[in-house]
């Protein structure tokens, strides 16, 4: 059986990979100053899920779940803010 530290390292690596998946969208919105085609509803749903995953991570004491969802939540909040700003200035 694997030691819990190795299991947590695998979790942190998986968390890193899935969390950075939000970065290209955030970068594109920022670079192009356009959020056309970005679903704000999807990001609110994802953010809600991330909040629940964060609390789940706290309950089970999993560093990888906690850290991944804090970072993912921050990235999603920044994306939501940029989308709202871009839509406000376009109208």
C-alpha positions in Angstrom: 0.0 0.0 0.0 1.2 3.5 -0.8 2.1 5.9 2.0 -0.4 8.7 2.5 2.3 11.3 1.5 2.6 9.7 -1.9 -1.1 9.6 -2.3 -1.3 13.3 -1.4 1.6 14.1 -3.9 -0.4 12.4 -6.7 -3.5 14.4 -5.6 -1.5 17.7 -5.6 -0.2 16.9 -9.1 -3.6 16.1 -10.4 -5.0 19.3 -8.7 -2.2 21.4 -10.3 -3.0 20.1 -13.8 -6.8 20.5 -13.5 -6.5 23.9 -11.9 -4.2 25.4 -14.5 -6.7 24.4 -17.1 -8.5 27.7 -16.3 -5.5 29.8 -17.0 -5.6 29.9 -20.8 -9.2 31.2 -20.8 -8.4 33.8 -18.2 -5.3 34.8 -20.2 -7.3 35.0 -23.5 -10.0 37.2 -21.9 -7.3 39.5 -20.4 -5.1 39.7 -23.6 -8.0 40.2 -26.1 -10.0 42.3 -23.7 -13.0 40.3 -24.8 -15.1 37.7 -23.1 -17.3 37.0 -26.1 -18.4 33.3 -26.1 -17.5 32.8 -22.4 -20.4 31.3 -20.5 -20.8 33.3 -17.2 -23.4 30.7 -16.0 -20.8 27.9 -16.4 -18.3 29.8 -14.3 -20.8 30.4 -11.5 -21.8 26.7 -11.5 -18.1 25.7 -11.4 -17.4 28.2 -8.6 -20.3 26.7 -6.6 -18.8 23.2 -7.1 -15.4 24.4 -6.2 -16.7 25.9 -2.9 -18.3 22.5 -2.1 -15.1 20.6 -3.0 -13.2 23.0 -0.7 -15.4 22.3 2.2 -15.2 18.5 1.4 -11.4 18.8 1.4 -11.6 20.4 4.9 -13.8 17.7 6.2 -11.6 14.9 5.0 -8.4 16.8 5.7 -7.0 16.6 2.2 -4.4 19.2 1.4 -4.6 18.6 -2.3 -8.4 19.1 -2.4 -8.2 22.2 -0.3 -5.3 23.9 -2.2 -6.7 23.0 -5.7 -10.1 24.4 -4.9 -8.8 27.6 -3.4 -6.7 28.2 -6.5 -9.4 27.2 -8.9 -11.9 29.4 -7.0 -9.6 32.4 -7.2 -9.1 31.8 -11.0 -12.8 31.5 -11.5 -13.6 34.6 -9.5 -11.0 36.6 -11.6 -12.6 35.2 -14.8 -16.1 36.1 -13.6 -14.9 39.7 -12.8 -13.2 40.1 -16.2 -16.3 38.8 -18.0 -18.6 41.2 -16.1 -16.2 44.1 -16.7 -15.9 43.4 -20.4 -19.7 43.0 -20.8 -20.3 46.2 -18.8 -18.0 48.3 -21.0 -19.3 46.8 -24.3 -22.9 47.8 -23.5 
